[in-house]
């Protein structure tokens, strides 16, 4: 039994369906906060592309950066690129497998 279920019982409710609309909205907000949501691959990719672009823009004006900032944005850029490569690996593997199978089909 979740902490929200305990709280509902304390208030005298057996289930969240017994709440009025305002209470249901609050219940759903608390539920989302407590149990979180799962990030999608697209959300992670979008974040990393944004990070990559920001670091690239900063490094485009490298002469205006301190040595520390230069190192920071260089590492940030490389990290974003490495993670993006990792996230894109399944698509690349799929494309390679399809090409290989198609070549086997065409040879036969």
Phi and psi in degrees as GROMACS dihedral restraints (atoms count N, CA, C in turn):
[ dihedral_restraints ]
;  ai    aj    ak    al  type     phi  dphi    fc
    3     4     5     6     1   -80.2    20    10
    4     5     6     7     1   166.4    20    10
    6     7     8     9     1   -62.1    20    10
    7     8     9    10     1   -34.8    20    10
    9    10    11    12     1   -67.3    20    10
   10    11    12    13     1   -40.4    20    10
   12    13    14    15     1   -62.5    20    10
   13    14    15    16     1   -40.4    20    10
   15    16    17    18     1   -61.2    20    10
   16    17    18    19     1   -42.7    20    10
   18    19    20    21     1   -65.2    20    10
   19    20    21    22     1   -41.9    20    10
   21    22    23    24     1   -60.0    20    10
   22    23    24    25     1   -43.6    20    10
   24    25    26    27     1   -62.0    20    10
   25    26    27    28     1   -41.0    20    10
   27    28    29    30     1   -61.1    20    10
   28    29    30    31     1   -34.8    20    10
   30    31    32    33     1   -81.9    20    10
   31    32    33    34     1    -6.7    20    10
   33    34    35    36     1    95.3    20    10
   34    35    36    37     1    14.2    20    10
   36    37    38    39     1  -104.6    20    10
   37    38    39    40     1   138.6    20    10
   39    40    41    42     1   -85.7    20    10
   40    41    42    43     1   -28.1    20    10
   42    43    44    45     1  -152.2    20    10
   43    44    45    46     1   155.2    20    10
   45    46    47    48     1   -64.8    20    10
   46    47    48    49     1   -20.2    20    10
   48    49    50    51     1   -66.3    20    10
   49    50    51    52     1   -16.2    20    10
   51    52    53    54     1   -81.6    20    10
   52    53    54    55     1    -9.0    20    10
   54    55    56    57     1   -77.7    20    10
   55    56    57    58     1   154.9    20    10
   57    58    59    60     1   -76.9    20    10
   58    59    60    61     1   175.4    20    10
   60    61    62    63     1   -60.4    20    10
   61    62    63    64     1   -43.2    20    10
   63    64    65    66     1   -64.0    20    10
   64    65    66    67     1   -42.0    20    10
   66    67    68    69     1   -66.9    20    10
   67    68    69    70     1   -39.3    20    10
   69    70    71    72     1   -62.1    20    10
   70    71    72    73     1   -39.8    20    10
   72    73    74    75     1   -63.0    20    10
   73    74    75    76     1   -45.7    20    10
   75    76    77    78     1   -62.4    20    10
   76    77    78    79     1   -43.3    20    10
   78    79    80    81     1   -57.7    20    10
   79    80    81    82     1   -45.8    20    10
   81    82    83    84     1   -66.3    20    10
   82    83    84    85     1   -37.9    20    10
   84    85    86    87     1   -63.9    20    10
   85    86    87    88     1   -43.5    20    10
   87    88    89    90     1   -65.6    20    10
   88    89    90    91     1   -40.6    20    10
   90    91    92    93     1   -60.9    20    10
   91    92    93    94     1   -44.2    20    10
   93    94    95    96     1   -64.1    20    10
   94    95    96    97     1   -41.1    20    10
   96    97    98    99     1   -66.1    20    10
   97    98    99   100     1   -40.1    20    10
   99   100   101   102     1   -74.2    20    10
  100   101   102   103     1   -41.2    20    10
  102   103   104   105     1  -105.5    20    10
  103   104   105   106     1    -5.3    20    10
  105   106   107   108     1    64.2    20    10
  106   107   108   109     1  -179.3    20    10
  108   109   110   111     1  -127.8    20    10
  109   110   111   112     1   158.9    20    10
  111   112   113   114     1   -93.8    20    10
  112   113   114   115     1   133.3    20    10
  114   115   116   117     1   -73.8    20    10
  115   116   117   118     1   141.0    20    10
  117   118   119   120     1   -87.3    20    10
  118   119   120   121     1   162.3    20    10
  120   121   122   123     1   -59.3    20    10
  121   122   123   124     1   -38.3    20    10
  123   124   125   126     1   -64.6    20    10
  124   125   126   127     1   -40.1    20    10
  126   127   128   129     1   -64.4    20    10
  127   128   129   130     1   -41.8    20    10
  129   130   131   132     1   -64.8    20    10
  130   131   132   133     1   -44.9    20    10
  132   133   134   135     1   -61.2    20    10
  133   134   135   136     1   -44.9    20    10
  135   136   137   138     1   -59.1    20    10
  136   137   138   139     1   -42.7    20    10
  138   139   140   141     1   -61.6    20    10
  139   140   141   142     1   -45.1    20    10
  141   142   143   144     1   -68.0    20    10
  142   143   144   145     1   -38.4    20    10
  144   145   146   147     1   -62.9    20    10
  145   146   147   148     1   -40.1    20    10
  147   148   149   150     1   -63.4    20    10
  148   149   150   151     1   -44.5    20    10
  150   151   152   153     1   -61.8    20    10
  151   152   153   154     1   -44.0    20    10
  153   154   155   156     1   -59.6    20    10
  154   155   156   157     1   -46.6    20    10
  156   157   158   159     1   -64.7    20    10
  157   158   159   160     1   -40.6    20    10
  159   160   161   162     1   -63.2    20    10
  160   161   162   163     1   -46.9    20    10
  162   163   164   165     1   -63.3    20    10
  163   164   165   166     1   -39.4    20    10
  165   166   167   168     1   -63.6    20    10
  166   167   168   169     1   -42.3    20    10
  168   169   170   171     1   -63.0    20    10
  169   170   171   172     1   -42.3    20    10
  171   172   173   174     1   -63.5    20    10
  172   173   174   175     1   -43.0    20    10
  174   175   176   177     1   -72.2    20    10
  175   176   177   178     1   -19.5    20    10
  177   178   179   180     1   -64.5    20    10
  178   179   180   181     1   -25.3    20    10
  180   181   182   183     1  -113.1    20    10
  181   182   183   184     1    47.5    20    10
  183   184   185   186     1   -58.6    20    10
  184   185   186   187     1   -29.2    20    10
  186   187   188   189     1   -66.1    20    10
  187   188   189   190     1   -20.0    20    10
  189   190   191   192     1   -92.8    20    10
  190   191   192   193     1    -1.7    20    10
  192   193   194   195     1   -97.9    20    10
  193   194   195   196     1   148.7    20    10
  195   196   197   198     1   -73.1    20    10
  196   197   198   199     1   167.1    20    10
  198   199   200   201     1   -60.0    20    10
  199   200   201   202     1   -41.4    20    10
  201   202   203   204     1   -61.9    20    10
  202   203   204   205     1   -45.0    20    10
  204   205   206   207     1   -65.0    20    10
  205   206   207   208     1   -39.8    20    10
  207   208   209   210     1   -59.6    20    10
  208   209   210   211     1   -45.9    20    10
  210   211   212   213     1   -64.8    20    10
  211   212   213   214     1   -44.8    20    10
  213   214   215   216     1   -57.9    20    10
  214   215   216   217     1   -51.4    20    10
  216   217   218   219     1   -69.7    20    10
  217   218   219   220     1   -30.5    20    10
  219   220   221   222     1   -65.2    20    10
  220   221   222   223     1   -45.3    20    10
  222   223   224   225     1   -66.4    20    10
  223   224   225   226     1   -41.5    20    10
  225   226   227   228     1   -60.5    20    10
  226   227   228   229     1   -44.2    20    10
  228   229   230   231     1   -63.3    20    10
  229   230   231   232     1   -47.7    20    10
  231   232   233   234     1   -64.4    20    10
  232   233   234   235     1   -38.7    20    10
  234   235   236   237     1   -64.5    20    10
  235   236   237   238     1   -46.5    20    10
  237   238   239   240     1   -59.8    20    10
  238   239   240   241     1   -44.5    20    10
  240   241   242   243     1   -63.4    20    10
  241   242   243   244     1   -41.6    20    10
  243   244   245   246     1   -63.8    20    10
  244   245   246   247     1   -43.4    20    10
  246   247   248   249     1   -68.6    20    10
  247   248   249   250     1   -40.0    20    10
  249   250   251   252     1   -61.3    20    10
  250   251   252   253     1   -42.7    20    10
  252   253   254   255     1   -57.8    20    10
  253   254   255   256     1   -42.9    20    10
  255   256   257   258     1   -63.0    20    10
  256   257   258   259     1   -45.2    20    10
  258   259   260   261     1   -66.7    20    10
  259   260   261   262     1   -29.2    20    10
  261   262   263   264     1   -86.9    20    10
  262   263   264   265     1    -6.2    20    10
  264   265   266   267     1   -56.8    20    10
  265   266   267   268     1   -46.2    20    10
  267   268   269   270     1   -58.7    20    10
  268   269   270   271     1   -38.0    20    10
  270   271   272   273     1   -66.8    20    10
  271   272   273   274     1   -40.2    20    10
  273   274   275   276     1   -66.2    20    10
  274   275   276   277     1   -41.0    20    10
  276   277   278   279     1   -63.7    20    10
  277   278   279   280     1   -40.4    20    10
  279   280   281   282     1   -61.9    20    10
  280   281   282   283     1   -46.4    20    10
  282   283   284   285     1   -61.6    20    10
  283   284   285   286     1   -42.0    20    10
  285   286   287   288     1   -65.2    20    10
  286   287   288   289     1   -42.0    20    10
  288   289   290   291     1   -63.8    20    10
  289   290   291   292     1   -42.0    20    10
  291   292   293   294     1   -62.8    20    10
  292   293   294   295     1   -43.1    20    10
  294   295   296   297     1   -62.0    20    10
  295   296   297   298     1   -43.2    20    10
  297   298   299   300     1   -64.4    20    10
  298   299   300   301     1   -46.0    20    10
  300   301   302   303     1   -65.0    20    10
  301   302   303   304     1   -41.2    20    10
  303   304   305   306     1   -61.8    20    10
  304   305   306   307     1   -38.6    20    10
  306   307   308   309     1   -66.4    20    10
  307   308   309   310     1   -35.4    20    10
  309   310   311   312     1   -67.8    20    10
  310   311   312   313     1   -37.3    20    10
  312   313   314   315     1   -67.1    20    10
  313   314   315   316     1   -38.3    20    10
  315   316   317   318     1   -74.6    20    10
  316   317   318   319     1   -25.6    20    10
  318   319   320   321     1   -75.1    20    10
  319   320   321   322     1   -26.8    20    10
